[in-house]
């Protein structure tokens, strides 16, 4: 039946054209933005998950960047501790040399004094951007200024009123994670500052008046031995202990630096993986979209032609009245 009031063919053609235009607009949006899910209306679940993952990726990258500063501080302190350790070893060797070679004690004392000055210079430069991990500030417990001890003529040390002490351990945030409820959690590692100043104090006490004490030939304390020999034996033990402490300090800082490097490597891979996961959910497949665009453009032309033909149907009714 033909009707001049209702054109079913035109309505069907119009519905098809409207659907094709809607698909064409969607495809063009995907091509222009590169996203198949650009808002919650496209896919609410994917959009919510991807936004959370984007946030996690951003926080992971921020943590990674902050670890770079920490790593630089630890690396600077480690380098200083290693150089300090080399000088400490040389210092100990000279003290050992003096045990049986007392003819050049003045020259040895001069060398020891020079080594102590070099150690002090290295320690003061082993900070990064004001971050002191080696106690270059010469602090004791609770941040008070350290007070060095004293040494008697036999190499015995009396501690000062405020002994030098390393800073408290630091808890460094190395990453973020989420529990089963989606709440954020942080992961941490511990970095332990070291106390090179305590070792510097020991070396300074040994170098001070080394020649006169090592060269003493009396037995003032009636120990049955020569005071100079007793002094040399004691300070050699002190120098050896202090040297080993500097080696331990350099080792500890090196281990902390390596831990941070491993964590940064993991964070880089983790952020890349998160970004890849987000892309898999929301990125448009450009090959598919290009093919779909061409198909929809053809469908649009055909639908327009179909609508044009359908709109001509009422005109055909006039032929019935000729």
C-alpha positions in Angstrom: 0.0 0.0 0.0 1.2 3.5 -0.9 0.6 6.4 1.4 1.4 10.1 1.2 1.4 10.4 5.0 3.8 7.7 5.9 6.9 6.8 3.9 8.3 3.6 5.5 11.1 3.3 3.0 12.3 6.8 3.8 12.2 6.2 7.5 14.2 3.0 7.1 16.7 4.7 4.9 17.0 7.6 7.3 17.5 5.3 10.3 20.3 3.5 8.3 21.9 6.8 7.4 21.7 8.0 11.0 23.4 4.8 12.2 26.1 5.1 9.6 26.8 8.7 10.4 27.0 7.9 14.1 29.6 5.1 13.4 31.5 7.4 11.1 31.7 10.1 13.8 32.9 7.6 16.3 35.6 6.3 13.9 36.7 9.8 13.1 37.0 10.6 16.8 39.1 7.4 17.4 41.4 8.3 14.5 41.9 11.9 15.6 42.5 11.0 19.3 44.1 7.6 18.8 41.8 6.3 21.6 38.9 3.9 21.4 38.1 4.7 25.0 38.4 8.4 25.7 35.7 8.8 28.3 33.4 6.8 30.6 30.6 6.7 28.0 32.8 4.6 25.7 33.5 1.9 28.2 33.0 2.7 31.8 34.9 -0.3 33.2 38.0 0.1 30.9 38.0 3.9 31.5 38.0 3.5 35.3 40.7 0.8 35.3 42.9 2.8 32.8 42.6 6.0 34.8 43.8 4.2 37.9 46.6 2.5 36.1 47.7 5.9 34.6 47.8 7.3 38.1 49.9 4.4 39.3 52.2 4.8 36.4 52.6 8.5 37.1 53.4 7.9 40.8 55.8 5.1 39.9 57.7 7.5 37.6 57.7 10.2 40.4 59.2 7.8 42.9 61.8 6.7 40.4 62.8 10.3 39.9 63.0 11.0 43.6 65.2 7.8 44.0 67.7 9.5 41.6 68.4 12.2 44.1 68.8 9.6 46.9 71.1 7.5 44.7 73.2 10.5 44.0 73.6 11.3 47.7 74.5 7.7 48.4 76.9 7.5 45.5 78.7 10.7 46.6 79.0 9.3 50.1 80.2 6.0 48.9 82.9 7.6 46.6 84.1 9.7 49.6 84.2 6.6 51.9 86.2 4.6 49.3 88.8 7.4 48.9 88.8 7.9 52.7 89.4 4.1 53.1 92.4 4.3 50.7 94.0 7.0 52.8 93.2 5.1 56.0 95.0 2.0 54.6 98.0 4.2 53.7 97.9 5.7 57.2 97.9 2.2 58.9 100.8 1.1 56.7 102.9 4.0 57.8 102.1 3.3 61.5 103.1 -0.3 60.8 106.3 0.8 59.2 107.2 2.8 62.3 107.1 -0.3 64.5 110.7 -1.3 63.6 111.9 1.8 61.9 112.3 4.6 64.4 114.9 6.6 62.6 112.4 8.7 60.6 109.6 9.2 63.1 109.4 13.0 62.3 109.0 12.3 58.6 106.4 9.6 59.4 104.5 12.1 61.6 104.5 14.7 58.8 103.1 12.1 56.4 100.4 11.1 58.9 99.4 14.7 59.5 99.1 15.2 55.7 97.0 12.1 55.4 94.7 13.3 58.2 94.3 16.7 56.4 93.4 14.9 53.1 90.9 12.6 54.9 89.2 15.7 56.4 89.0 17.4 53.0 87.5 14.3 51.4 85.0 13.8 54.2 83.8 17.5 54.0 83.2 17.1 50.2 81.3 13.8 50.4 77.9 15.4 50.6 75.4 15.9 47.8 73.2 19.0 47.8 73.6 19.3 51.6 72.7 15.7 52.3 75.3 14.4 54.7 75.6 10.6 54.9 79.1 10.4 56.3 78.8 12.8 59.3 80.9 15.5 57.6 79.1 17.9 60.0 80.9 16.2 62.9 77.7 15.5 64.9 77.2 13.3 67.9 74.0 11.7 69.3 70.8 13.8 68.9 72.5 16.2 66.5 74.8 17.8 69.1 78.3 18.8 68.0 80.7 15.9 68.6 83.5 16.4 71.1 86.7 14.4 70.3 88.4 12.2 72.8 92.0 12.3 74.1 94.9 10.0 73.9 97.6 9.4 76.5 101.3 8.7 75.9 100.6 4.9 75.7 97.9 5.1 73.0 94.9 4.7 75.2 91.9 6.8 74.2 89.4 8.5 76.5 86.1 9.2 74.8 84.9 12.8 74.6 81.9 14.2 76.3 79.8 13.9 73.1 81.2 11.0 71.0 80.8 11.2 67.2 77.8 9.2 65.9 76.2 8.3 62.6 72.7 9.6 61.8 69.7 7.4 62.3 68.8 5.0 59.6 66.6 6.4 56.8 63.6 4.7 55.4 63.5 5.4 51.6 60.2 4.9 49.6 61.0 2.7 46.6 57.5 2.2 45.1 53.8 2.1 45.5 51.3 -0.8 45.3 47.6 -1.5 45.9 46.1 -4.1 48.2 43.0 -6.2 47.3 40.7 -3.3 48.3 42.6 -0.9 46.0 44.1 1.1 48.8 47.6 2.5 48.2 50.6 1.1 50.0 54.3 2.0 49.9 57.4 -0.2 49.8 60.6 1.0 51.4 64.3 0.1 51.9 66.7 1.3 54.6 69.8 3.4 54.0 72.2 3.5 56.9 74.4 6.7 57.1 78.0 6.1 58.3 80.4 7.9 60.6 83.7 8.8 59.0 84.2 11.5 61.5 84.8 9.0 64.3 87.5 7.4 62.3 89.0 10.8 61.4 89.2 11.6 65.2 91.1 8.4 65.8 93.6 9.1 63.0 94.0 12.7 64.2 94.8 11.5 67.8 97.4 9.1 66.4 99.1 11.7 64.2 99.2 14.2 67.0 102.7 14.1 68.8 103.3 10.7 67.0 107.1 11.2 66.8 107.7 12.1 70.4 105.4 9.4 71.8 106.7 6.7 69.5 110.3 7.7 70.2 110.0 7.5 74.0 112.6 5.2 75.6 111.4 5.4 79.2 109.1 3.1 81.2 107.1 5.7 83.1 104.2 3.4 83.9 106.5 0.6 85.0 104.9 -1.9 82.7 108.2 -3.6 82.0 108.4 -2.3 78.4 109.5 0.8 76.6 106.8 3.4 76.5 107.4 4.1 72.8 106.9 0.5 71.9 103.8 0.2 73.9 102.4 3.3 72.2 103.2 2.0 68.8 101.5 -1.3 69.4 98.4 0.3 70.7 98.0 2.9 68.0 98.6 0.3 65.3 95.7 -1.7 66.7 93.6 1.5 66.7 94.6 2.4 63.1 93.7 -1.1 62.0 90.3 -1.0 63.6 89.6 2.5 62.2 90.7 1.4 58.7 88.4 -1.6 58.8 85.6 0.6 59.9 86.1 2.8 56.9 86.0 -0.3 54.6 82.8 -1.4 56.3 81.3 2.1 55.8 82.2 2.1 52.0 80.8 -1.4 51.7 77.5 -0.5 53.4 77.0 2.6 51.2 77.8 0.6 48.1 75.2 -2.0 49.0 72.6 0.7 49.5 73.5 2.3 46.2 73.1 -1.0 44.4 69.8 -1.7 46.0 68.5 1.7 44.8 69.8 1.0 41.3 68.0 -2.3 41.2 64.8 -0.7 42.4 65.0 2.0 39.8 65.5 -0.6 37.1 62.4 -2.4 38.3 60.4 0.8 38.5 61.3 1.7 34.9 60.1 -1.7 33.7 57.0 -1.5 35.9 55.9 1.9 34.5 56.5 0.7 31.0 54.3 -2.3 31.7 51.6 -0.2 33.2 51.6 2.1 30.2 51.5 -0.9 27.9 48.5 -2.2 29.8 46.7 1.1 29.6 47.3 1.3 25.8 46.0 -2.2 25.3 42.7 -1.2 26.9 42.1 2.3 25.5 44.2 2.8 22.4 42.6 2.5 19.0 43.7 0.0 16.4 44.5 2.4 13.6 44.6 -0.3 10.9 41.1 -1.4 11.8 39.8 2.2 12.1 41.2 3.1 8.7 39.5 0.1 7.1 36.3 0.9 9.0 36.4 4.6 7.9 36.5 3.7 4.2 33.7 1.1 4.6 31.5 3.6 6.5 32.1 6.3 3.9 30.9 4.0 1.2 27.9 3.0 3.4 27.1 6.7 3.9 27.0 7.3 0.2 24.8 4.3 -0.4 22.5 5.3 2.5 22.2 8.8 1.1 21.3 7.4 -2.3 18.8 5.1 -0.7 17.1 7.9 1.2 17.0 10.0 -2.0 15.2 7.2 -3.8 12.8 6.6 -0.9 11.9 10.3 -0.9 10.9 10.1 -4.5 8.2 7.4 -3.8 5.4 9.9 -3.0 6.0 11.5 -6.4 5.2 8.2 -8.0 1.6 8.4 -6.5 0.8 11.3 -8.8 1.1 9.0 -11.8 -2.0 7.2 -10.5 -4.1 10.3 -11.1 -2.9 11.2 -14.6 
